[in-house]
């Protein structure tokens, strides 16, 4: 099996063009392992689609399947263009959370950045959770997958490692949830760290950045139609949210290396 390791702001996956194999859960667990495998946050399979240009399916490092990955879908756009599967610069990608649109920014024949129409964010009213006796206030947001956004005064002191895994499996989120802690720097800048459902701490989360921006607007920290810089451990994503909560995300996509799995 041939794969391409790619990343969006350090959120790295192993990309394969073809049909998803029957042993995908075991394969994703084995290859994602940082010391004994290729090392990644999971695997993404790309294949033809009957309704769009391509289909993407996302498998986390623990073998579970995710509905959507914002950093991953940007890399899908780079993968199919750079490898010659398409010459289009506007693409429709089928995901488990619906069809997403990509606009590719190409320089010298290679994709550098990608803008993604992420659909509409659904922002709910704040929840107060009891997490092992500690009260945690979060804003639930859906961007095709579930997020719990908590605003903090100092991101460096955010309890990411302690509360992240507990919130992921909290009874309020029966299917699990991605957990984001965010510090408001100013009306155009947010600093975010993330505990991803099924993967743990990652360098970046594209859907998480979208969720954080939507929650910040809901709470009055940011404004509609402004470009919001969401600063993650791996770099910065640019998010713009329309008054109907339609989300556009722009960020880089990078190829790391090509590899083969030899059984």
C-alpha positions in Angstrom: 0.0 0.0 0.0 1.4 3.4 -1.0 0.6 6.4 1.2 1.5 10.1 1.3 2.0 11.7 4.7 0.6 15.3 4.7 -0.2 17.9 7.2 -2.2 21.0 7.8 -0.6 23.0 10.5 0.9 19.9 12.0 -2.4 17.9 12.0 -0.9 15.0 10.1 -2.6 12.1 8.3 -1.6 9.3 6.0 -3.4 9.7 2.6 -4.3 6.8 0.4 -6.1 6.9 -3.0 -8.4 3.9 -3.3 -11.1 1.9 -1.5 -11.1 1.6 2.2 -9.9 -1.9 3.3 -11.8 -4.2 5.6 -9.0 -4.0 8.2 -9.0 -0.2 8.3 -9.4 0.0 12.1 -6.4 -2.1 12.8 -4.4 -0.5 10.0 -5.0 3.0 11.2 -4.1 2.1 14.8 -0.9 0.4 13.7 0.3 3.0 11.1 -0.6 6.0 13.2 1.6 4.9 16.2 4.3 7.5 16.6 7.1 5.0 17.6 6.3 1.8 15.8 4.3 3.1 12.8 4.6 5.9 10.3 3.2 8.2 12.9 0.1 10.3 12.3 -3.2 11.6 13.7 -4.9 9.0 11.5 -5.5 7.9 7.9 -7.6 9.5 5.1 -8.8 7.6 2.1 -9.7 9.4 -1.1 -11.8 7.8 -3.8 -14.1 8.7 -6.7 -17.6 10.0 -5.9 -21.0 9.6 -7.6 -22.2 13.0 -6.4 -19.0 15.1 -6.1 -15.4 15.2 -7.5 -14.1 13.0 -4.8 -15.0 11.2 -1.5 -12.9 11.4 1.7 -13.1 9.1 4.7 -11.2 9.9 7.9 -10.0 7.3 10.4 -8.5 8.5 13.7 -5.4 7.1 15.4 -7.6 4.9 17.6 -9.3 3.4 14.5 -12.6 5.2 14.9 -14.1 7.0 11.9 -14.6 10.8 11.9 -17.2 12.7 9.9 -15.1 15.7 9.0 -11.5 17.1 9.3 -10.9 20.7 8.2 -7.1 20.3 8.0 -7.5 17.0 6.3 -9.8 18.2 3.6 -7.3 20.9 2.6 -4.7 18.3 2.1 -7.2 16.2 0.0 -7.4 19.2 -2.3 -3.6 19.4 -2.6 -3.3 15.6 -3.0 -5.7 15.3 -6.0 -4.4 18.4 -7.8 -0.7 17.9 -7.2 -0.9 14.2 -8.2 -2.9 14.9 -11.4 -6.2 13.3 -10.4 -7.9 16.6 -11.4 -7.0 20.0 -13.0 -9.9 21.8 -11.3 -9.2 24.5 -8.8 -12.8 24.5 -7.5 -13.8 21.1 -6.0 -16.7 19.4 -4.3 -15.7 16.8 -1.8 -18.1 14.3 -0.3 -17.8 13.7 3.4 -19.8 12.0 6.1 -20.9 15.5 7.2 -22.0 16.5 3.7 -20.5 18.0 0.6 -17.8 20.6 1.1 -16.4 23.0 -1.5 -12.7 23.8 -2.0 -11.0 26.6 -3.7 -7.3 25.9 -4.4 -4.6 28.5 -4.5 -2.0 27.2 -6.9 1.6 28.6 -7.3 4.1 27.0 -9.7 1.9 24.1 -10.4 1.4 23.1 -6.7 -1.4 23.9 -4.2 -0.2 26.2 -1.4 -3.3 27.1 0.4 -7.0 26.0 0.3 -10.2 27.8 1.2 -13.0 25.5 2.4 -16.7 26.2 2.5 -17.4 24.3 5.7 -21.2 24.7 5.7 -23.1 26.3 8.6 -22.0 26.1 12.2 -24.7 25.2 14.7 -24.0 27.0 18.0 -26.0 26.0 21.1 -26.5 27.7 24.4 -23.8 27.3 27.0 -23.6 24.1 29.1 -22.2 23.8 32.6 -20.7 20.4 33.1 -19.7 18.6 36.3 -16.3 17.1 35.4 -15.1 15.1 38.3 -16.5 17.7 40.7 -15.1 20.7 38.7 -17.6 23.0 37.1 -16.7 23.7 33.4 -18.7 26.0 31.2 -18.6 25.3 27.4 -20.4 26.3 24.2 -21.5 23.2 22.2 -20.9 23.7 18.4 -21.5 21.4 15.5 -19.5 21.9 12.3 -20.5 18.5 10.9 -18.8 17.0 14.0 -19.3 17.9 17.6 -17.2 20.4 19.6 -17.2 21.8 23.2 -15.6 25.2 23.4 -14.4 26.6 26.7 -13.1 30.2 27.0 -10.2 30.7 29.4 -8.2 33.7 30.7 -4.8 32.1 30.0 -4.4 29.4 27.4 -1.1 28.2 28.8 -2.9 27.3 32.0 -5.8 25.6 30.3 -6.4 22.0 31.7 -6.1 20.4 28.3 -4.5 17.2 29.4 -6.6 16.7 32.5 -10.1 17.8 31.4 -9.8 17.2 27.7 -10.2 13.4 27.8 -12.8 13.6 30.6 -14.9 16.1 28.6 -14.5 14.0 25.4 -16.3 11.1 27.1 -18.7 13.2 29.3 -22.3 11.9 29.5 -23.5 15.2 27.9 -21.8 14.0 24.7 -22.9 10.4 24.2 -21.0 10.1 20.9 -17.9 11.9 22.3 -16.8 15.4 21.5 -13.8 17.5 20.4 -12.7 19.8 23.2 -11.3 23.3 22.6 -9.9 25.7 25.1 -9.6 29.3 23.7 -8.2 32.6 24.9 -9.5 35.8 23.3 -6.5 37.9 22.3 -8.6 40.7 20.6 -11.6 40.9 18.3 -9.8 39.4 15.4 -7.5 36.9 17.1 -8.1 33.8 19.1 -5.6 31.4 20.6 -6.8 27.8 20.7 -5.6 24.4 21.9 -7.5 21.2 21.2 -8.1 17.7 22.5 -9.5 15.8 19.4 -12.0 13.0 19.8 -10.2 9.8 19.1 -6.7 11.3 18.7 -6.0 13.3 21.9 -3.9 16.5 21.7 -3.1 17.6 18.2 -1.2 20.5 16.7 -4.3 21.8 14.9 -8.0 21.1 14.2 -9.7 22.9 11.3 -13.3 22.2 12.3 -12.3 23.1 15.9 -11.0 26.5 14.6 -14.3 27.0 12.9 -16.2 26.0 16.0 -14.2 28.4 18.2 -14.8 31.3 15.9 -18.5 30.6 15.8 -18.6 30.4 19.6 -16.7 33.6 19.9 -19.2 35.4 17.8 -22.1 33.9 19.7 -20.5 35.1 23.0 -19.8 38.6 21.5 -16.0 38.4 21.4 -15.8 38.6 17.6 -18.0 39.8 14.7 -19.7 38.3 11.6 -17.9 38.8 8.3 -14.6 39.7 9.9 -11.5 37.6 9.2 -10.6 35.9 12.5 -7.1 34.5 13.0 -7.3 31.3 15.1 -3.8 30.6 16.4 -3.2 26.9 17.0 -0.1 25.1 18.2 0.8 24.3 14.6 0.1 27.7 13.0 -2.8 30.0 12.1 -6.1 29.5 10.3 -8.2 32.3 8.8 -11.9 31.9 9.6 -14.7 34.1 8.3 -18.3 33.5 9.4 -21.4 35.0 7.6 -24.5 36.2 9.6 -26.2 32.9 8.8 -23.2 31.1 10.4 -21.8 29.8 7.1 -18.1 29.2 7.6 -15.1 29.7 5.3 -11.7 28.4 6.4 -8.4 29.2 4.7 -5.1 27.6 5.5 -2.0 25.8 4.2 -1.6 22.1 3.1 1.8 20.5 3.0 3.3 17.2 1.8 5.8 15.6 4.1 6.9 12.3 2.4 5.7 9.3 0.4 5.9 5.8 1.8 5.0 2.2 1.2 3.6 -0.4 3.6 5.3 -3.8 3.1 3.5 -6.7 4.9 
